[in-house]
Amino acid sequence: MISAALANMGERFGFYTMMAILTLFISAKFGLDETTTGIIYSIFYALIYVLALVGGIIADKTKNYKGTILTGIIMMAVGYVIIGYPTPTPVPHLGLYLALTCVGLFVIAFGNGLFKGNLQAVVGQMFDNPKYESVRDRGFQIFYMFINIGGFFAPFFAIAVRNWWLQLHNFAYNEKLPELCHGFIKGTLGTEALESFNLLATEVSQAPVEDLGAFANEYLNVFNTGFHYAFFVAIVAMLISLVVFIVNKNKFPDVKKQVEEAAGTDAPKVTKMEVAEIRKRVMALFAVFGIVIFFWFSFHQNGLTLTYFAKDYTDVSKINIDLGFTKIIGAEIFQSANPLFVVLLTFVVVGLFSWLNKKGKEPSTPKKIAIGMGIAAFAYLIMAIFSYNLPLLSEVKEMGGLPQALKVTPALLIVTYLILTIAELFISPLGLSFVSKVAPPHMQGLMQGGWLTATAVGNQLLFIGAIMYKNIPIWLTWSVFVVVCLISMIVMASMVKWLEKVAE
């Protein structure tokens, strides 16, 4: 399992490097608004998971899980090369360069679909031995914790590369400037926003700026070239993941070999699962899939509306790490909070469940998922309460950015990510464990793909969050997620006894 976790850790490092900057990169590179960026982001994020269904079908049909995983790693690396190759900004042809970026994202999504679900299926196969069945939940929790180590460090590397490139060209980082630069070039800045742009241009250049048009073009080009180079960090991570997987490949279960060996012996054939039993298990899994759609719709706002909130409403200057050659400062830094908390809290949660198990009071996996939905609702309730007095995004844009004195403390997002991570630990690794336990043996890859497809549906809905963020009060946006999570918790709780019976 450790070998699989190490292979996944490298892939997650690359993935989180990209996801930490993707939303802000698309906005800064192409000058797109929150809604359009949100649509691209949600389609990409949905494809990552829906293509896992395709990857699961391929692996189940061929029984070549390891070969499918290897192909996925290579495809992801190619995708990172496509979007990482530096191109000029502002782009000379919006449609062409945006299409090129989308092609790169699709290649990454397809590679991830071949990789992610099938590696999880391989980990599940490690616990098929009755001797290890009792520790399946804990095994998946530790696997989930281990791979998040890569996710924690990724945003720091991405920010460091981007800001280093800015500093190399005698510019400082400012989260407001890319949007203001695009607005100046398009001629859409109002009087107040134009004044803010002039002041910030002088501030980041450390000298008066005589030609604001030339500054806008140069700053955008340097800023986004730094983003491009940050994607190359993901390529390095993918190569490390590739090496780790190849070196440890023979340690993983080989389903194809096991099937071939069984076919060549006179050993009694394993009785196939009854059709009624298969139907019952698949129905239970689809019920859980339906519930987690709404968790991922809420949780994966971390890369979209919560990232925008970090840029537009949060005082990111209070988190400033000076490395000498560059400074780690930026809205992307909050993306490291979730994987950090996963690493720190996994053993706490595992220990809690172990303690409850000894007392005979450990909740079943379905109960844990229902509890997790309630915890997620609480996280967004906190966001709603502390966002109540914040102005509409349209008002912030008219000002050319919210004044520093009116921005919220970074502690708000950090606490929110802490609570959301606890919810995640009650849902995601345990959901994977539930799928691997309940799925019929010949449908392991397919059902893991089904779990990821449910995640895809939730991700496809992410753009709704971006629409709300742009058009309604911020507190009301977070309140919608509170309601969604509470309804999901209630529905899940109503199905617990049935799901427990299926999983027996």
N, C-alpha and C positions, 0 to 999 in steps of 0.2 A: 504493500500500500504506500509506503514511503517513497518508493521509486515513482509510482504513478503521481503522487502529490508533487514531487520535485519537477516532473515533466510538466504538470499543470501549472506549477508556480511560475515557471518561465513564461508560459503562454499567457497567464493572467497578468504578469508584469507588463508584457507588450500590450495586452488588451486594455489594461487600466491606464497605461501611458496615453493611448489613443482616446479613451473615453473621458479622461480628465480634461482634455483640450478640444474635443471634437465639436461641441456646440459652439464654443467661443471661436474656434477656428473657422467654421462655416460662416458665422456672422461677420468676423473680421476680414475673411478672405473675399467674400462675395457681396458684403453689404446687405445681407438679407435680414428681414425683421424676425421677431421672435416666433411668429406663427409659421412662416415658411421654413425657418430653420427647424422648428419643432416637427413639422411634417417629415422633412428629410431624416431627422434624427429618429423619429418613431418608426418610419419604414425600415431604416437600417437595423434598428434594434429588434424589430419584429422578425426581419429576415434571418438574423443571427440564430434565432430560436426555432423559427418554422422550418428552416433548412436542416435543423437537427433531426427533424422527422425524416427527411430524405436520407440523411446520413445513417439514421437508425435502420431504415428499410434496406439500404445497401449492405450494411454490416450483417443484418439478420439473414438476408438472402445468400450472401457469399460466405458467411461465418468467418470472414476475415476482418475481425475487429481491429487488430493491430495494424494491418495494411491500410485500412480506411483512416485510422487515426494519423498515421504517418503522412498520408496524402493531404490531410487537412492542415497539418503544421506547415507543409511546404506552400500550400495555397495561401495561407494567411501571410506568410513572409512576402510573397509576391504582391499581395494587396497592399501591404505597408510600403513597399517600394513605389507603387503607382501613386499613392497619395503623398508620399514623403519626398518625391523628386521636386525640387524647388521650381516654381513657375512664377512669372511676374505678377505683382499686385500694384494697382488695380488691374484686374484681368482684362486683356485686350478683346476677348470674346467670351462674354458671360456664359452662354449656352454650352460652348465647347469645353471650357475648363471645368464648369460645374458637372457636366456629363462625365468628364474624365475622373473627377473625384468620386462620383457616384459609382462608376465602374470599379474603381479601387475598393470602395466600401462593399460592393456586392461580392467581389472575390474574397475579401476578408470574411464576410458573412457565410459564404459557401464553405470556406475552409473551416470556419468555426463549427458549422453544422456537421461536418464530417468528424470533427475532433471531439467536441464537448460531450455530447450525449453518449458516444461510444466509449470514451474513457471512463465515464461514470458507470456504464454497464459493466466494463471490465472490473472496476472496483467492486461492484455488486457481486460479480462472479467469485471474487475472492472469499466472500462470506457465505457462499452456497454450501460449503462444508458444514454439516450440523454442529461440529465442534466450535465454530465461530459465529453461529447464527445469533446467539444471545448478545453479542457485542456489536451487532450490525449498526444500530443507531449511533453508538459511540464512535465506531470506526468512521462513519460518514461525517460526524461532527469534527473529528480530528483531521480528516482529509480536507474538509471545508476550511478549517482554520489554517492549515498548512499552506494552501494555495493562496490565501489572502496576504501572506507575507509579501509576495510579489506585488500585490495590489497596493500595499501601503507605501512602498518606496517609489512606485511609478510616477505619481504626480510631482514629487520633488524633482525627479530627473527631468520631466517635461518642462516644468517651470524654469529650472536652472538653465537648460539649453536655450529656451526662448529669451530669457532675460540676459543671458551671457551674450547672445547675438546682438541684442539691442545695445548693451553696454559697449560692445566692440565697435559699434558705429556711433558712439557718443550720444546715445539716447537713453532715457530712463523709462521704466515701465509705468504706464497709467492705464487703468482698466476702462476709462471713459473715452480715450482718444480714438480707437479704431472706428467706433460708431460716429464720432464727431468728424473724423477725417472723411468718411464716406458721405456724410451729410453736407460737408463743405463742398466737396467735388460735385455733388448733385445739385447744390444750391438750395437745399431744403432747411438750412438752419435758421431759426428765428433770432431776434436781436439778442436775447439773453443767452441762448446756446452759442451764438457766434462769439460773444464776449468771453464765455467760458473756454471756448476752443482757443482763442488767442492767448489767454492766460496760461492754459495748460501747455500749449506749444512752446511758449517761452520757458516754462518750468522744466519740461523734459529735455529741452535743448540747452538749457543753462545759458541762454543768450537770446536777445531780441530776434524775432523771426520776421524778416522783411517780406518774404514771399510765402504766404500761407498755402497757396496752391501747390508749390513745389514741396513744402514741408509735408502736406497731407499725403502726397504721392510717395515721398521717400519713407515717411514713418510707416505707412501701410505696407510697403514692400519689405522693409527690414523686419517689422513685427511678424509678418506672415512667413517670411523665410525662416525666421527662428522657429515658428511652429512646424514648418516642413522638416527641419532638421531634428526636431523633437520626435517626429514619427520614426526616424532612423534608430532611435533608442529601442523602439518596439521591435525593429528588425533584429537587432543584436539579441534581444530577449528571446525571440522566436528561434534563433539559431542555437542558443543555449538549450532551450526546451527540446529541440530536435536531437541534439547530441545526447542529452539525458535519456530520452526515449529510446534511441537506437541502442545505447549501451545496456539498458535494462530491459529491452524488449523480450528477451527469452524468459524473464522472471514472471511475466504476466500469464494468466490463464489463456490457453489456446483452444477455443471452442471448436474450430474447424478440425483440429487434430484429434480432439476427444471424440467427435462424431465419426471421423474416419476410422479410429481405432475400435470404436464400439461396433461399427458396421463390419469389421473384419474378424470379429470373434463370434463364438457360439454362445456368448453370454445371453441370458434372457433379456428380451427387449423391455425397456422401461414402459410401463403402462402410460398411455397418453392421458392427459387431464380430460375429464368429461366436458362436453360442450356446455352443459349448464353451469359447471364450475367456472369455465373460462368466461362465459357471459357475465356471471355474477362479479367476478374480479374486475373485468373491464369496465362494467357499469360503475363500480365503486371508485375506480381510478378516474373515470371521467367526471364523477361528482366532485372529487378533490380538485381535478384540473379546473373545473368551472369556478371554484372558490378562489384559487390562487391567482386567477386572472386579475382579480381586483386588488390583490396585494401588490402584484408587480406593477400594475397601473399606478399605484400610489408610491411604492418604494423606489421605482426607477426614475422618479422625478428628480432624484439626486443629480443626474447628469443633465437635467433640463431646467425646470423652473427653480429648483433649489440652487443650481449653479448661477442662473440669472439673478436670483435673489442675493447671492453672494456678491455678484458684480455691481448690482444696482442699489442695494439697500444696506450692505454690510461694510463696516470699516475694516477692510482687509489690511490696511497699513499697520494695524496692531499685531499682525503676525508677519514679522519681517526677519528672515534669517540671513545674515550677511556672511557669505563664504569668501569674501575678499575679491575673487575674480567675478563674482556675480551675486545678486541678491535673490533669495527665494521669497517672492511676494506675488500674490495674485489670487484671483477668485478660485482658481483650480485647486488650490492647496487643500480645500475642504474635502476634496475627493479622496484624500488619504485617510480621513477620519473613519469611514466605514470599515475598510480592511484592517486598520489598526485596532479598532474595537472588536472586530471578529477574532483577531489573534489574542487579545487580552482577555476576552470574555468567554471564549469557547470552553476553556478548562473550568471556569466558574460554573457555566451552565451544565457541562458534563458532570461536574462534581455534585451540583444540586440534584440532578436527576439520579445520580448514583446513590446519593444519600436517601432520597425518597424511595428508591427501589429497595434498599435494605429494610426500610420501614414498611414496605408493601404499599406505598402510596404514590408511586410514580405514575403520572398521567400517561394514557395511551398516546400514540403518535397523533391520531385525529384530534384529541383534546389539546395537545400542545399546539397544533396548528390554529385551532380556534382561539386559544390564549394569545398566540402571536398576533392575530388580527386585531385583538383588543389593544395590545401594546402599541401597534402601529397607529391606531386611532388616537391614542394618548399623545404620541409624538406630534401629530399634526394639530392637535388641540393646543399644544404649547405654542406652535408657530402662529396659529390663529389669534391667540390672546395677545402675544407680544407684537403682532403686526397690525393691530387694530387702528392705531393712529397714523399709520404710514400713508403718504399720498399715493394717488394712482400713478401707474407707470407713465401715462401720457403727460402728467404734470412734471414728473422727474425729467423726461426728455426735453420738455420746454425750457427747463432750467439749465439744460446742458449737463445734467447729472445732479444727484442729491448732494447738498453740502455735507461735508464731513461731520459736522456737529449733529446732523439729523440722522446719521446712519446708526444702525443697531450694532451692538457688540458682537464679536465673533462667537461669544459664548452661546448665543441663541442657536446658531447652526450646529455647534459642537454638541450641545445637549440633545438637539433633535436627532443628529446622526447616532448618538449613543443609544437613544431609546429605539430608533429604527433598527439598529444593529441587533439589539436584544430580540426584537420581533423577528428579524431575519433568522436568527439562530433557532427560534422556535418553529420556523416554517421551512426554510430552504433545505438545509441538510437533512432534516427529518422527513421532509417530503420526498427527497431522493431515496432515502432509506425505505419509506413506505412503498414507493413504486417498485424498488428492487425486490421487496418481500412479497408483494401482492401480484405482480405481473406474472402471467403464465410463462414457464421456462422458455418457450419458443418465441416469445414476444418481448424479451427483455429490452433489446435495442429499440424496438418500436415504441414501447411504453415509456422508456426514458425520453424518446423523441416526443411522445405525447405530452409529457410534463413540460418539456421545453417549448412545445407548440402552444400550450396554455400560457406560458410566459410570453410567447410571441404576441398572442392576442392582447394581453395586458400592455405590452410595449407599443403595439399599434395604436392603442388609445392614448398614448402619452401626449400627443399633440393637443388633445383637449385641454391638458394642463397649461400648455403654452398659450392657447387661445384665451383661457380664463385669466392667466397672469397678465396678459396685455390689455384686457378689456374690462375687468371688474376689480373691485377692491381686493388687495392682497389677502386680507384676513378671510374674505369669502372664498377665495381660491383654496386656501388650506382647509376651510370648513367642509368643502365638498369631499375632500379626502377623508376627513373624520367620519362623515356619514357613510361613505362607501365601505370603509374598513369595519365600522360597527355592524352594518347590514351583513357583511360577509361573515363576521364572527358569529352572529345569531344563526345564520343558515348552517354554518359548519357545526355549531354546537347541537343543532337539531338532528344532525346525521351521525353523531358520534357512536351511538350504540350499534347502528347498522354497520358502520365501517369497522368497528372493533370486531364484530362477529365475522366479517369477511376476512379480516387479517389473521384470524386464529389459526 
